[in-house]
Amino acid sequence: MNQFTSVKDVADIDQLVKDALALKESPYGHQHLGKNKTLGLVFLNPSLRTRLSTQKGAINLGMSVMVMNMDKEGWALETEDGVVMNGTTVEHIREAAAVMGQYCDILGLRSFPKLTNRDEDYNEDFFNKFIKYCGVPVVSLESATRHPLQSLADLVTIRETWKGETKPKVVLAWAPHVKALPQAVPNSFSEWMCKAQKEGMLDFTVVQPEGYELSEDFTPGANIMYNLEEALQGADYIYVKNWSSFKEYGKVLTYPEGWMMNNEKLKGTNNAKVMHCLPVRRDLELSSEILDGPNSLVIHEAGNRLWAAQAVLKDLLQNLS
């Protein structure tokens, strides 16, 4: 890989999953790759798992790590070209990204959507300009439309825990929330699961209330449903996540009751394991009885964030050598 912003950057997802699991067994065997190399992590938004797992993965590979909280510590960035910067922005992304590329061998970037203009968010203008001007490989730490490190960890978790002889049934299930959330995690999860389904690794269903359909660009081949109980029949894995409307962009629409996942809803499944990217709002998105019970994979899944990040960095470092 030359960069990691979506599943499209990955030539062989099966091999990348195997690499992550191999690193989990032997974390420190590739430190020569990162010797005298620096990873820069640039955050415009909050982070817990992504920040710590990517830092730890880089350290395991022998890299030095620098972290920049651009939203708190950096200059206000201008992204538009051809403007006179006589307003609130202080530095242009052309110079900022280029300078970061001078200091780092690989850069990670996190930037959430504004959820006000769909075209602006889905064009990924900020991410694309950062990649263009920094001149070094870029790892997405979550963008307006995708969170590929999370999705890779999710696939690693499914592969690691599935003991059945047939393909597992994986269901992405919409859940309630108190505010509008981006589509980045469900977009990315769907994109990776659809790719895995195409390669015969699993069967994939998305279920949501009317009006919460994701962009079809992210769900090719997925089974799209609207009845939660029917969608969960025979499920082996349930990925619980809220997202705001794509069609009525960024809005929280009305929806029927009964979308929070609990043990009662698991009765029609194949004793399904339940996943969530975290952070999770207990007893709103997902019941405490599941989170604290034997069907929850959320901590295991979060642990695999480390090996997913390390596998990606290892691949990028090998291409730098």
N, C-alpha and C positions, 0 to 999 in steps of 0.2 A: 504493500500500500504506500501511496505517496501522501495521503491524508485520510482522515476518518471522520466523515460527517454524516454518512448514512450507510445502509446495507449495500448500496450500489458501489461503494468503494472497496468492498470485500470480494475477492475472487472466489473464495471457497469458504462458506460459513461453517461447514462441517469441520474443516481443518482448524479454523480459528477457535471453535468450541473445544476441540481436542487440545489445542495449545493451552487454552485457559485452564483446563482440568489438569494438564501435565504440570503447569506452573504451580498449581495448588499443591501438588505432591512434592515439587522440588522448586521452591521459590527463588533460590539464590544461585542457580547454576548458570546464569547468563550475565553476571555483573560486568564482564569484560565489554559488553555491548554499550553500557552506559558510562563507562569510565571517561572522565573529562567531558561529559555531555551535560547540558543544562535543559531542564524542562521549565518553561514559564507558564503559569496558570493565571489567566486573566478573567476575573469575575465582575460582571456588571449586576449580578443578582445573588441572593443568598444561596448557600450550599452547605451540606453536611457530608453525606455519603460520597458525592462526586469529588469534593475537595480532598477528603481524607484518603479515600481509596486510590485516587490517581496519584497523590503524593507518595503514598506507601508503595504503590506499584513501581513508581520511578525509583524510589530508594532501593527497593529489592533488586532493581536492574543496575544499580551502581551510579545512578544519575544524581546530580544536584538539582534542587527544586527552588524556584522563586515564585512567590504568590503576589499578585497585584489585585487589590480590591478597587477596581477602576471607578466604581460608583461612589466610593468614599474617599479614596486617596489620589485619584487621577484628575487630570484636567477634563473639563466638559468637552466632549468630542463633536466635531462637525463631520458629517458624512456626505453632505451634498457637494458636488463640484460646481465651480463657477459662481460661488456666492462670496460676497464681501463679508468677512467675519467681523462685523461690528455689533454683534449681539452678545448672547450669553456664552457661546462656544469659544473655547480658548485655543484648542489644538485640532488640526485636521487629522482624520484617520489615516491619510496618506503618510504623514510623518510619524504618528504614534505607532502604527503597526510596523512600519519599516524599522523604526528604532528598536522595538521589541525583538524583531527578527535579527538584529545585530547582536543582541545579548544572549539569545536562546537558540538551541538546535531544533527544538520542537515547542510549539505553543498550543495550549489548550484555551478555549474561549467559551464562556457562558453568557448568553444574552437572551432574556425572555421577550415574548411579544408584548405589544401594547394592548392588543385585543380591541382596537378601535377601527383599524383599516385592514381588511383581509388581504388585499393585494399587496400592501406594504409589508405586512408580516410574512406572507407566503413567498414573496420575492427574495427573502433572506438577503436584502441588500447589505446590511451591516456585516453579516458573516462573509458574504462573497467579497466585499471590499477588503475586509481584514485579511482574508486568504490571499487576495491579489497583491496586496502591498507588503505583507510581512516577509515573503520570500522563503519561508521554511514550512515544513509539514505542520498542519493544524489538526487538532483533535477537538471534536465538538463535545463540550461539557454540558450541553443542551442549548438548542437554538429555538427560534420561534416556532418551528414546525417539527423538530425531531429531538430525540434523546437516545442516540445509538449506543452509548456505553451501558445505559440501563437495559436496553433491549438485548444486547449481547449477554449481559449477566442473567437476564430472564431465560434466555435460551439455554445457557449453561446450566441453570438450575433445573430446568425441565429435563435436559439430557441426563444430568447426574442422578436425579431422583426417580426417573421412570424405570420400573422393573417389569413392565408388561411385555407380552410377546407381540402385541399388535401396536399400531400407531396410537398415541394418546390423543384424546379429544381435548382441545384447548379452547376455552371460552373467554373472550374479553367482555366483561359486563360493566355497563355504566352504573354509577352510583351517585347518590345525592351529595350536594355540598352547599355551603352558605354563600359562596361567591363564584364568579366566573373564573374558571381555570383554563389554561391553554390546552390545545389538542396535541401538544408535542409528544407526550408519553404514549397516549393511545395510537397516534399516527405511527410512531416509530415501532411500537410493539406489533401493530398490524402489519407493517411493512416487512418486518423480520419474520413474523409467523407465516405470512403469505409466501415468502421466499422459501421457508422451511417446508411448508406444505407442498409447494411445487417440486421440491426435491425429495418428497416422499417421507418426510420426517414426522409429520403430525397432521391432524385435521383441525381446521380453525374456523371458529364462529365468532361473530360480533353481535352483541345484543344491546339495544338501547331503546329508550322511548322515541316515539315519532318526533322528528325535528332535531334529533341529536346525531344524525348520520355523519360519519366522517367523510372527508373528501374521498371520492372513488379512486383517486391516484394512489391512496395508501392501502386500499383493501381489495386488490385484484385477486379473484378466486375465493375470497372469504364468503362464508355462509352468513348472510345478513338477516337478523331476526329482530322481533319487537316484543315477543312474549318471553319474559325471563324464565318462568317455570319450564316452558317447553325447551328453551335453549340449553338449560342446565341438565336435561335428561342425559344420563350416561357420561357426563363430563368427568374428565380425569384431573384437569387443572382449571381453576377459575382465576382470572386476572381482574381484580376489582379496581376501577379507576373512574373518577369524575372527569368530565370535560364539558366546556361550554359549546353552544351551537356553532357549527360551521356555516350553515346556510344563513341563519340570522346572526351574523358573526359576533362572537363574544357575549351573546346574551344567555341568561338563565331563563329557560322557558318553563311553563307549567308542565307537570308530569304526574302520572298517577302515583298513589302511594304503593309501598311494598318493594322498593328497589334496593333498600339496604340489605346486604348479605348477612345472613345469620344461619344458625345450625339447622333450623327448620327447612331452609331452602336447599341445604345439602342432602336432604333425604333422597331426592331423585337422582343424585349424581353417583358416580362410581367411587364413593368416599373421597371426593375430590380434594386435592390440595389447593389452598387458597393463597394467592400472591397479591402483593401491592408494592408499589415502588417506594413508598414512604416519602415524606411524612404523611400520616393518616389521621383523620379526625375520628376518634373512637365513638362508636354508637351513632354515627351519622353516615359515614361512608361504609364502615365495616364494624360489625358487632365485636364487643370485647370478648364474648364467648368464643368467637373464632380466633381472634388475635391471640388469646391466651390458651387456646386449645391445641389438640394434636394435629389438626388439619392445616394450621398456619405454616407457611414457608417464608414469612416476611423477613425474619432475621437471617435465615440461611441464604435467602436471595440477596439481602444486603451484603452479607459476607462475600458473596461471589462477585460483587462490584469490584473488589480488589483484583481478582484474577482476570476479569474481563479487561480492566484498564491495563493491567500488566501485559496481557497478551497483545493488545493493540500497540502499546509502546514498544514491545519487543519487535514486532513486525516492522514498525516505522524505523527503529534503530538499525535493523538489519539492512534496510534499503538505503540508509545513510552511509553504511560502511563501504 
